[in-house]
């Protein structure tokens, strides 16, 4: 198998469209984290405790899977809601009047310069792409879709996921037999500045409770 045949799938319009969108970027990044971070943890030679590494790697993998699920759970409804409002911008544009569902919109989105066969059939047109006012209006709807996807994925990954991870991950870890059997598992081996012992004001001795 030569390199041209190996890279051929990358030229597919569906693959290109998926990877350049907000959702595609988030999904691919999260999948890479779900694979890469646990692998890095397990191969980290600085940590000599295999149980700690196994626990931390499993928890990291489950967290990234949680993030992936939240991305779909929050972004997909947001996309449909956003389209329901923004599609009004295409009203009265002959080339776009048949785009009534979000699925139809996404099919046209794949390539507005050269429609896919499905998009041509859907629109009932002989034109191969969007131009002029139709293109401008469509781009506004597409921009609204990308903005909605970006905001919902941002909220999901930076706010919702950290808030619910503690409530979800610990029961799951226990269910699969990965509950902490030792209080030291998962704790850093280094002494951080915030954890350092500090002198007691009266005795000038180290405060063992710090």
Backbone as numpy.savetxt, mean C-alpha at the origin, in Angstrom:
# Nx Ny Nz CAx CAy CAz Cx Cy Cz
15.70 -19.26 -22.35 14.85 -18.05 -22.35 15.74 -16.80 -22.35
15.59 -15.95 -23.38 16.42 -14.75 -23.44 15.77 -13.62 -22.66
16.54 -12.54 -22.51 16.08 -11.44 -21.68 14.86 -10.73 -22.26
14.73 -10.72 -23.60 13.58 -10.07 -24.21 12.28 -10.76 -23.84
12.29 -12.08 -23.86 11.08 -12.82 -23.50 10.78 -12.69 -22.01
11.82 -12.56 -21.19 11.63 -12.41 -19.75 10.99 -11.07 -19.41
11.35 -10.03 -20.17 10.85 -8.69 -19.90 9.57 -8.36 -20.65
9.13 -9.26 -21.52 7.95 -9.00 -22.34 6.71 -8.64 -21.52
6.46 -9.33 -20.37 5.27 -8.97 -19.58 5.27 -7.53 -19.10
6.46 -6.94 -18.97 6.54 -5.55 -18.50 6.00 -4.57 -19.52
5.90 -5.00 -20.78 5.38 -4.12 -21.82 3.86 -4.15 -21.90
3.25 -5.06 -21.15 1.79 -5.17 -21.16 1.15 -3.91 -20.59
0.12 -3.41 -21.26 -0.53 -2.18 -20.82 -1.11 -2.31 -19.42
-1.65 -3.47 -19.10 -2.23 -3.66 -17.78 -1.18 -3.53 -16.68
0.01 -4.12 -16.92 1.09 -4.05 -15.94 1.58 -2.61 -15.81
1.76 -1.94 -16.92 2.23 -0.55 -16.91 1.25 0.35 -16.17
-0.04 0.16 -16.45 -1.06 0.98 -15.81 -1.10 0.75 -14.31
-0.98 -0.52 -13.89 -1.04 -0.86 -12.48 0.11 -0.25 -11.70
1.32 -0.34 -12.24 2.50 0.10 -11.51 2.63 1.62 -11.42
2.00 2.35 -12.34 2.16 3.81 -12.29 1.08 4.49 -11.48
0.09 3.75 -11.00 -0.97 4.32 -10.18 -0.61 4.31 -8.71
-1.35 5.09 -7.91 -1.13 5.18 -6.47 -1.27 3.81 -5.81
-2.36 3.12 -6.13 -2.62 1.83 -5.50 -1.54 0.82 -5.87
-1.15 0.80 -7.14 -0.11 -0.12 -7.57 1.19 0.13 -6.84
1.54 1.40 -6.68 2.78 1.75 -5.98 2.74 1.30 -4.53
1.60 1.53 -3.87 1.46 1.14 -2.46 1.51 -0.38 -2.31
0.81 -1.08 -3.19 0.77 -2.54 -3.11 2.16 -3.14 -3.33
2.86 -2.70 -4.36 4.18 -3.23 -4.64 5.16 -2.92 -3.52
5.08 -1.70 -2.98 5.96 -1.32 -1.87 5.70 -2.18 -0.64
4.42 -2.39 -0.33 4.05 -3.17 0.85 4.46 -4.63 0.70
4.29 -5.18 -0.49 4.70 -6.56 -0.74 6.21 -6.71 -0.57
6.95 -5.74 -1.08 8.41 -5.78 -0.93 8.81 -5.71 0.54
8.10 -4.88 1.31 8.39 -4.79 2.74 8.06 -6.09 3.45
6.94 -6.71 3.05 6.51 -7.97 3.68 7.52 -9.08 3.46
8.25 -9.01 2.36 9.26 -10.02 2.05 10.64 -9.58 2.54
10.99 -8.35 2.25 12.34 -7.86 2.53 12.66 -7.66 4.00
11.74 -7.05 4.74 12.03 -6.77 6.15 12.20 -8.03 7.00
11.29 -9.00 6.90 11.50 -10.24 7.66 12.80 -10.95 7.25
13.11 -10.92 5.95 14.34 -11.55 5.48 15.56 -10.87 6.09
15.53 -9.54 6.17 16.64 -8.81 6.76 16.78 -9.13 8.25
15.63 -9.20 8.94 15.65 -9.51 10.37 16.25 -10.89 10.63
15.85 -11.86 9.82 16.32 -13.24 10.03 17.80 -13.41 9.71
18.33 -12.55 8.84 19.75 -12.66 8.46 20.64 -11.68 9.21
20.05 -10.93 10.15 20.82 -9.95 10.91 21.75 -10.66 11.89
23.04 -10.58 11.67 24.01 -11.28 12.50 24.24 -10.60 13.84
23.77 -9.36 13.99 23.96 -8.66 15.26 23.05 -9.23 16.34
21.91 -9.77 15.92 20.99 -10.37 16.88 21.28 -11.86 16.97
21.73 -12.30 18.13 22.14 -13.69 18.31 21.01 -14.59 18.81
19.85 -14.01 19.08 18.73 -14.78 19.62 17.80 -15.22 18.49
17.82 -16.49 18.09 16.97 -16.96 16.97 15.49 -16.84 17.26
15.09 -17.01 18.53 13.67 -16.89 18.87 13.19 -15.46 18.73
14.03 -14.52 19.15 13.68 -13.11 19.02 13.55 -12.72 17.55
14.47 -13.21 16.74 14.42 -12.90 15.31 13.17 -13.49 14.66
12.85 -14.71 15.02 11.67 -15.37 14.46 10.40 -14.64 14.85
10.32 -14.23 16.10 9.15 -13.50 16.59 9.00 -12.16 15.87
10.10 -11.40 15.81 10.06 -10.07 15.20 9.76 -10.14 13.70
10.37 -11.10 13.02 10.16 -11.25 11.58 8.71 -11.62 11.28
8.15 -12.52 12.07 6.75 -12.92 11.87 5.81 -11.76 12.11
6.07 -11.00 13.16 5.22 -9.85 13.48 5.30 -8.79 12.39
6.50 -8.57 11.86 6.67 -7.59 10.77 5.92 -8.03 9.52
6.00 -9.32 9.20 5.28 -9.85 8.04 3.78 -9.66 8.20
3.26 -9.99 9.37 1.82 -9.85 9.62 1.39 -8.39 9.57
2.26 -7.50 10.05 1.92 -6.07 10.01 1.80 -5.57 8.58
2.71 -5.99 7.72 2.66 -5.56 6.32 1.44 -6.15 5.61
1.05 -7.38 5.98 -0.17 -7.96 5.41 -1.39 -7.17 5.88
-1.37 -6.74 7.14 -2.44 -5.89 7.66 -2.52 -4.58 6.86
-1.37 -3.98 6.59 -1.32 -2.74 5.82 -1.87 -2.95 4.41
-1.54 -4.09 3.83 -2.02 -4.39 2.48 -3.55 -4.53 2.48
-4.07 -5.22 3.47 -5.53 -5.38 3.56 -6.23 -4.04 3.77
-5.65 -3.19 4.62 -6.24 -1.88 4.87 -6.22 -1.00 3.62
-5.16 -1.16 2.82 -5.08 -0.38 1.59 -6.28 -0.67 0.69
-6.56 -1.96 0.49 -7.70 -2.33 -0.35 -9.03 -1.95 0.32
-9.11 -2.16 1.63 -10.36 -1.90 2.34 -10.74 -0.42 2.34
-9.74 0.46 2.32 -10.02 1.89 2.36 -10.00 2.54 0.98
-9.08 2.10 0.13 -8.93 2.75 -1.17 -10.07 2.42 -2.13
-10.47 1.15 -2.21 -11.50 0.75 -3.17 -12.82 1.47 -2.96
-13.36 1.53 -1.72 -14.60 2.30 -1.53 -14.42 3.79 -1.85
-13.23 4.32 -1.49 -12.96 5.73 -1.77 -12.97 6.01 -3.27
-12.41 5.10 -4.04 -12.38 5.27 -5.49 -13.79 5.35 -6.07
-14.66 4.46 -5.65 -16.02 4.44 -6.17 -16.81 5.68 -5.74
-16.60 6.10 -4.50 -17.29 7.31 -4.01 -16.80 8.54 -4.76
-15.48 8.64 -4.93 -14.90 9.78 -5.65 -15.41 9.85 -7.08
-15.47 8.69 -7.74 -15.94 8.65 -9.12 -17.41 9.05 -9.22
-18.22 8.65 -8.25 -19.64 8.98 -8.26 -19.86 10.49 -8.30
-18.96 11.23 -7.66 -19.09 12.69 -7.66 -18.37 13.33 -8.84
-17.16 12.86 -9.14 -16.36 13.52 -10.16 -16.82 13.23 -11.59
-17.56 12.13 -11.80 -17.99 11.80 -13.16 -18.92 12.86 -13.74
-19.48 13.71 -12.88 -20.34 14.79 -13.35 -19.56 15.77 -14.23
-18.24 15.79 -14.06 -17.40 16.67 -14.88 -17.41 16.25 -16.34
-17.75 14.98 -16.61 -17.76 14.47 -17.98 -19.12 14.60 -18.64
-20.09 15.12 -17.90 -21.45 15.24 -18.43 -21.48 16.17 -19.65
-22.14 15.73 -20.69 -22.27 16.53 -21.90 -21.14 16.35 -22.89
-20.13 15.55 -22.54 -19.01 15.28 -23.44 -19.32 13.99 -24.20
-19.57 14.10 -25.49 -20.03 12.96 -26.28 -19.10 11.75 -26.18
-17.81 11.98 -26.23 -16.85 10.88 -26.21 -16.86 10.12 -24.88
-17.36 10.79 -23.82 -17.29 10.20 -22.49 -18.64 9.81 -21.90
-19.71 10.06 -22.62 -21.05 9.87 -22.06 -21.37 8.42 -21.72
-20.62 7.47 -22.28 -20.89 6.05 -22.00 -20.10 5.52 -20.81
-19.27 6.37 -20.24 -18.51 5.95 -19.06 -19.39 6.20 -17.83
-20.11 5.19 -17.43 -21.07 5.35 -16.33 -20.65 4.61 -15.07
-19.73 3.67 -15.18 -19.29 2.92 -14.01 -17.80 3.11 -13.79
-17.36 2.80 -12.56 -15.94 2.95 -12.25 -15.10 1.96 -13.04
-15.64 0.76 -13.28 -14.92 -0.23 -14.06 -14.66 0.24 -15.48
-15.66 0.89 -16.08 -15.51 1.43 -17.43 -14.47 2.55 -17.43
-14.51 3.38 -16.40 -13.54 4.47 -16.26 -12.12 3.94 -16.20
-11.90 2.88 -15.41 -10.55 2.33 -15.27 -10.06 1.68 -16.57
-10.99 1.15 -17.35 -10.60 0.55 -18.63 -10.09 1.63 -19.58
-10.77 2.76 -19.62 -10.34 3.88 -20.47 -9.03 4.47 -19.94
-8.86 4.44 -18.62 -7.65 4.99 -17.99 -6.37 4.29 -18.43
-6.49 3.05 -18.84 -5.30 2.27 -19.16 -4.43 2.93 -20.22
-5.06 3.62 -21.16 -4.28 4.34 -22.17 -5.21 5.30 -22.90
-5.17 6.57 -22.52 -6.06 7.54 -23.15 -5.50 8.06 -24.47
-4.28 7.65 -24.81 -3.71 8.02 -26.11 -4.02 6.97 -27.17
-4.17 5.74 -26.74 -4.48 4.65 -27.66 -5.36 3.63 -26.93
-6.65 3.74 -27.10 -7.60 2.90 -26.37 -7.31 1.42 -26.52
-7.60 0.68 -25.45 -7.56 -0.77 -25.53 -8.78 -1.22 -26.34
-8.77 -2.44 -26.88 -9.94 -2.95 -27.62 -11.22 -2.90 -26.79
-11.11 -3.18 -25.50 -12.29 -3.13 -24.62 -12.82 -1.71 -24.50
-11.91 -0.75 -24.41 -12.32 0.65 -24.29 -13.01 1.13 -25.57
-12.48 0.71 -26.72 -13.08 1.09 -28.01 -14.50 0.54 -28.11
-14.67 -0.71 -27.70 -15.99 -1.34 -27.73 -16.92 -0.68 -26.74
-16.40 -0.34 -25.58 -17.18 0.29 -24.53 -17.69 1.66 -24.95
-16.82 2.44 -25.54 -17.18 3.80 -25.94 -17.93 3.85 -27.27
-17.86 2.76 -28.03 -18.53 2.73 -29.32 -17.99 3.77 -30.27
-16.67 3.89 -30.29 -16.04 4.92 -31.11 -14.98 4.31 -32.02
-14.65 5.03 -33.07 -13.58 4.63 -33.96 -12.30 5.39 -33.63
-12.44 6.37 -32.74 -11.28 7.14 -32.33 -10.34 6.26 -31.49
-9.06 6.52 -31.59 -8.09 5.68 -30.87 -7.65 6.28 -29.54
-8.06 7.51 -29.26 -7.66 8.13 -28.00 -8.47 9.38 -27.72
-8.19 10.01 -26.58 -8.91 11.22 -26.19 -8.10 12.46 -26.55
-8.79 13.48 -27.04 -8.14 14.74 -27.38 -9.03 15.90 -26.94
-8.48 17.09 -26.95 -9.25 18.30 -26.71 -9.95 18.34 -25.36
-11.19 18.84 -25.39 -11.98 19.01 -24.16 -12.24 17.69 -23.46
-12.48 16.63 -24.24 -12.73 15.31 -23.65 -11.53 14.85 -22.82
-10.36 15.08 -23.33 -9.15 14.68 -22.62 -8.98 15.51 -21.34
-9.25 16.80 -21.41 -9.11 17.67 -20.25 -10.07 17.27 -19.14
-11.33 17.01 -19.50 -12.32 16.61 -18.51 -11.99 15.24 -17.90
-11.56 14.34 -18.76 -11.21 13.01 -18.28 -10.03 13.08 -17.32
-9.05 13.92 -17.63 -7.89 14.07 -16.77 -8.26 14.63 -15.40
-9.28 15.49 -15.36 -9.75 16.02 -14.08 -10.32 14.90 -13.21
-11.11 14.02 -13.84 -11.69 12.89 -13.11 -10.60 11.93 -12.67
-9.64 11.72 -13.54 -8.52 10.83 -13.21 -7.69 11.42 -12.07
-7.50 12.72 -12.09 -6.76 13.37 -11.00 -7.48 13.25 -9.67
-8.80 13.39 -9.71 -9.60 13.23 -8.48 -9.50 11.81 -7.96
-9.49 10.85 -8.87 -9.36 9.44 -8.48 -8.02 9.17 -7.81
-6.94 9.69 -8.39 -5.61 9.48 -7.83 -5.47 10.18 -6.47
-6.04 11.38 -6.36 -5.96 12.11 -5.10 -6.72 11.38 -4.00
-7.91 10.89 -4.32 -8.68 10.13 -3.34 -7.95 8.88 -2.90
-7.34 8.18 -3.85 -6.58 6.96 -3.54 -5.38 7.28 -2.65
-4.72 8.38 -2.96 -3.53 8.77 -2.20 -3.90 9.10 -0.74
-4.95 9.89 -0.56 -5.34 10.30 0.79 -5.80 9.10 1.62
-6.62 8.23 1.02 -7.14 7.09 1.78 -6.02 6.10 2.13
-5.07 5.89 1.21 -3.95 4.98 1.50 -3.04 5.58 2.56
-2.86 6.90 2.52 -2.02 7.59 3.50 -2.63 7.47 4.90
-3.93 7.70 4.99 -4.62 7.58 6.28 -4.56 6.15 6.79
-4.77 5.20 5.88 -4.76 3.80 6.27 -3.42 3.33 6.79
-2.34 3.72 6.11 -1.01 3.23 6.47 -0.36 3.98 7.63
-0.66 5.27 7.76 0.02 6.05 8.79 -0.79 6.26 10.06
-2.11 6.09 9.99 -2.95 6.34 11.16 -3.69 5.08 11.61
-4.46 4.49 10.69 -5.31 3.36 11.07 -4.49 2.11 11.41
-3.53 1.76 10.54 -2.74 0.54 10.75 -2.02 0.52 12.10
-1.29 1.60 12.48 -0.64 1.58 13.79 -1.62 1.50 14.95
-2.80 2.11 14.80 -3.79 2.12 15.88 -4.37 0.73 16.15
-4.64 -0.01 15.09 -5.31 -1.30 15.27 -4.36 -2.49 15.29
-3.09 -2.24 14.95 -2.15 -3.36 14.87 -1.99 -4.06 16.22
-1.93 -3.29 17.29 -1.76 -3.90 18.61 -2.93 -4.81 18.95
-4.14 -4.36 18.64 -5.33 -5.14 18.97 -5.46 -6.40 18.11
-4.93 -6.34 16.90 -5.09 -7.46 15.97 -3.90 -8.41 16.00
-2.68 -7.86 15.97 -1.50 -8.70 15.81 -1.21 -9.61 17.01
-1.41 -9.10 18.21 -1.11 -9.92 19.38 -2.00 -11.17 19.46
-3.31 -11.05 19.27 -4.13 -12.27 19.26 -3.73 -13.23 18.13
-3.39 -12.68 16.97 -2.98 -13.53 15.85 -1.68 -14.25 16.17
-0.73 -13.52 16.76 0.55 -14.13 17.13 0.35 -15.27 18.13
-0.52 -15.05 19.10 -0.82 -16.10 20.08 -1.50 -17.28 19.41
-2.41 -16.99 18.47 -3.16 -18.05 17.81 -2.27 -18.99 17.00
-1.17 -18.44 16.47 -0.27 -19.27 15.67 0.92 -19.78 16.49
0.80 -19.62 17.82 1.83 -20.14 18.70 3.08 -19.30 18.77
2.94 -18.00 18.49 4.10 -17.11 18.50 4.02 -16.08 19.61
3.24 -16.38 20.65 3.17 -15.46 21.77 4.50 -15.40 22.48
4.80 -14.28 23.12 6.10 -14.13 23.80 6.20 -15.11 24.97
7.18 -15.98 24.90 7.42 -16.92 25.99 8.46 -16.36 26.96
9.13 -15.33 26.53 10.17 -14.71 27.34 10.03 -13.20 27.20
10.12 -12.48 28.29 9.93 -11.03 28.25 10.98 -10.31 27.43
12.13 -10.97 27.21 13.21 -10.32 26.47 13.06 -10.46 24.96
12.19 -11.37 24.52 12.02 -11.58 23.08 11.44 -10.33 22.44
12.09 -9.86 21.43 11.59 -8.70 20.72 12.14 -7.39 21.24
12.90 -7.45 22.36 13.47 -6.22 22.90 14.83 -5.97 22.27
15.21 -4.68 22.11 16.52 -4.38 21.52 17.64 -4.81 22.45
18.77 -5.21 21.86 19.91 -5.63 22.66 20.74 -4.44 23.13
20.63 -3.30 22.45 21.40 -2.12 22.83 20.66 -1.37 23.96
21.43 -0.58 24.74 20.83 0.30 25.73 20.65 1.67 25.11
19.42 2.08 24.92 19.15 3.36 24.30 19.23 4.47 25.35
19.43 5.68 24.88 19.60 6.82 25.77 18.42 6.97 26.71
17.22 6.76 26.21 16.02 6.93 27.02 15.93 5.86 28.11
16.63 4.72 27.95 16.58 3.63 28.92 17.75 3.65 29.90
18.67 4.59 29.71 19.88 4.60 30.53 19.56 4.92 31.98
20.34 4.35 32.91 20.17 4.64 34.33 20.66 6.06 34.61
19.96 6.76 35.50 20.33 8.14 35.81 20.64 8.27 37.29
21.52 9.19 37.69 21.86 9.35 39.10 20.67 9.85 39.91
20.52 9.35 41.15 19.49 9.82 42.06 19.94 11.14 42.66
19.06 12.15 42.75 19.43 13.49 43.21 19.99 13.48 44.63
19.45 12.62 45.52 19.84 12.67 46.92 21.10 11.85 47.21
21.19 10.68 46.59 22.30 9.79 46.92 23.40 9.79 45.88
23.10 10.38 44.71 24.02 10.39 43.58 24.36 8.96 43.12
23.51 7.98 43.54 23.69 6.61 43.09 22.76 6.35 41.93
23.07 5.31 41.17 22.24 5.01 40.02 20.86 4.57 40.48
19.86 5.15 39.83 18.49 4.79 40.13 18.11 3.53 39.36
17.97 2.44 40.06 17.73 1.17 39.39 16.32 1.08 38.80
15.44 1.97 39.19 14.06 1.96 38.67 13.87 2.84 37.46
14.95 3.49 36.98 14.84 4.42 35.86 14.54 3.67 34.60
